[in-house]
Amino acid sequence: MDLDRLRGAPQRAIGTNQTSKAIDRGRAQVVFVARDADRRVTEPVVREARARGVEIVEVESMAVLGRTCGIAVGAAVAAILSATDRTPEP
């Protein structure tokens, strides 16, 4: 199951800000999006993930995503991170 991958990930980003930064830096390997989250919040993250070719997995709810990440509140998005940045040097 996809949530098991997130649960067991050594590094992850939780929330829209952290996940967006991870995508920008080339660290997001898989992005998880809660189906019941506000689309105005999640759509920019989803668009960015698609543009970068990052796998997107829909999750049942924000509550489930938050619990999977080990936090006591819901989460709209989260991501499994790679160990290092993959952005090219300027």
C-alpha positions as a Markdown table, in Angstrom:
| # | Residue | x | y | z |
|---|---|---|---|---|
| 1 | Met | 0.0 | 0.0 | 0.0 |
| 2 | Asp | 1.2 | 3.5 | -0.8 |
| 3 | Leu | 0.7 | 4.8 | 2.7 |
| 4 | Asp | 3.1 | 2.2 | 4.0 |
| 5 | Arg | 5.8 | 3.7 | 1.8 |
| 6 | Leu | 5.1 | 7.1 | 3.4 |
| 7 | Arg | 5.0 | 5.7 | 6.9 |
| 8 | Gly | 8.3 | 4.0 | 6.5 |
| 9 | Ala | 10.1 | 6.8 | 4.6 |
| 10 | Pro | 13.3 | 7.9 | 6.3 |
| 11 | Gln | 12.6 | 11.5 | 5.2 |
| 12 | Arg | 9.4 | 13.2 | 4.4 |
| 13 | Ala | 7.8 | 16.7 | 4.0 |
| 14 | Ile | 4.5 | 17.4 | 5.6 |
| 15 | Gly | 2.2 | 20.3 | 4.5 |
| 16 | Thr | 2.0 | 22.5 | 1.4 |
| 17 | Asn | 5.0 | 24.7 | 2.1 |
| 18 | Gln | 7.5 | 21.9 | 2.9 |
| 19 | Thr | 6.2 | 19.8 | 0.0 |
| 20 | Ser | 6.4 | 22.7 | -2.5 |
| 21 | Lys | 10.0 | 23.4 | -1.4 |
| 22 | Ala | 10.9 | 19.7 | -1.7 |
| 23 | Ile | 9.5 | 19.6 | -5.3 |
| 24 | Asp | 11.4 | 22.9 | -6.2 |
| 25 | Arg | 14.6 | 21.4 | -4.8 |
| 26 | Gly | 14.1 | 18.1 | -6.7 |
| 27 | Arg | 13.9 | 16.1 | -3.5 |
| 28 | Ala | 10.2 | 15.0 | -3.7 |
| 29 | Gln | 9.9 | 11.4 | -5.0 |
| 30 | Val | 6.2 | 10.8 | -4.3 |
| 31 | Val | 3.6 | 13.4 | -3.4 |
| 32 | Phe | 0.5 | 12.4 | -1.4 |
| 33 | Val | -2.6 | 14.5 | -1.6 |
| 34 | Ala | -5.7 | 14.3 | 0.6 |
| 35 | Arg | -9.0 | 14.0 | -1.4 |
| 36 | Asp | -10.9 | 16.1 | 1.1 |
| 37 | Ala | -8.4 | 19.0 | 1.2 |
| 38 | Asp | -9.2 | 22.4 | -0.3 |
| 39 | Arg | -8.3 | 22.3 | -3.9 |
| 40 | Arg | -7.1 | 25.9 | -3.8 |
| 41 | Val | -4.5 | 24.7 | -1.3 |
| 42 | Thr | -3.4 | 21.5 | -3.1 |
| 43 | Glu | -3.7 | 22.4 | -6.8 |
| 44 | Pro | -0.5 | 24.4 | -6.9 |
| 45 | Val | 1.4 | 21.6 | -5.4 |
| 46 | Val | -0.2 | 19.0 | -7.7 |
| 47 | Arg | 0.6 | 21.2 | -10.8 |
| 48 | Glu | 4.2 | 21.6 | -9.7 |
| 49 | Ala | 4.6 | 17.9 | -9.1 |
| 50 | Arg | 3.1 | 17.0 | -12.5 |
| 51 | Ala | 5.4 | 19.6 | -14.2 |
| 52 | Arg | 8.4 | 17.9 | -12.6 |
| 53 | Gly | 7.3 | 14.4 | -13.3 |
| 54 | Val | 6.8 | 13.5 | -9.6 |
| 55 | Glu | 4.4 | 10.6 | -8.8 |
| 56 | Ile | 1.1 | 11.7 | -7.2 |
| 57 | Val | -0.9 | 9.5 | -4.9 |
| 58 | Glu | -4.4 | 10.4 | -3.7 |
| 59 | Val | -5.2 | 9.6 | 0.0 |
| 60 | Glu | -8.6 | 9.1 | 1.5 |
| 61 | Ser | -8.6 | 12.1 | 3.8 |
| 62 | Met | -6.5 | 14.8 | 5.6 |
| 63 | Ala | -7.0 | 12.9 | 8.9 |
| 64 | Val | -5.5 | 9.7 | 7.4 |
| 65 | Leu | -2.6 | 11.5 | 5.8 |
| 66 | Gly | -1.8 | 13.3 | 9.1 |
| 67 | Arg | -1.9 | 10.1 | 11.1 |
| 68 | Thr | 0.3 | 8.3 | 8.6 |
| 69 | Cys | 2.8 | 11.1 | 9.0 |
| 70 | Gly | 2.7 | 10.8 | 12.8 |
| 71 | Ile | 1.0 | 14.2 | 13.5 |
| 72 | Ala | -2.1 | 14.8 | 15.5 |
| 73 | Val | -3.8 | 17.0 | 12.9 |
| 74 | Gly | -4.8 | 16.6 | 9.3 |
| 75 | Ala | -2.4 | 17.2 | 6.4 |
| 76 | Ala | -3.4 | 18.3 | 2.9 |
| 77 | Val | -0.2 | 17.1 | 1.3 |
| 78 | Ala | 3.0 | 15.3 | 2.1 |
| 79 | Ala | 5.9 | 13.8 | 0.2 |
| 80 | Ile | 8.6 | 11.2 | 0.4 |
| 81 | Leu | 12.0 | 12.8 | 0.0 |
| 82 | Ser | 15.2 | 11.6 | -1.5 |
| 83 | Ala | 18.4 | 12.0 | 0.6 |
| 84 | Thr | 19.9 | 14.8 | -1.5 |
| 85 | Asp | 18.9 | 17.8 | -3.7 |
| 86 | Arg | 18.8 | 17.0 | -7.4 |
| 87 | Thr | 18.7 | 20.6 | -8.6 |
| 88 | Pro | 21.5 | 21.6 | -11.0 |
| 89 | Glu | 24.2 | 23.9 | -9.7 |
| 90 | Pro | 23.9 | 27.5 | -11.2 |
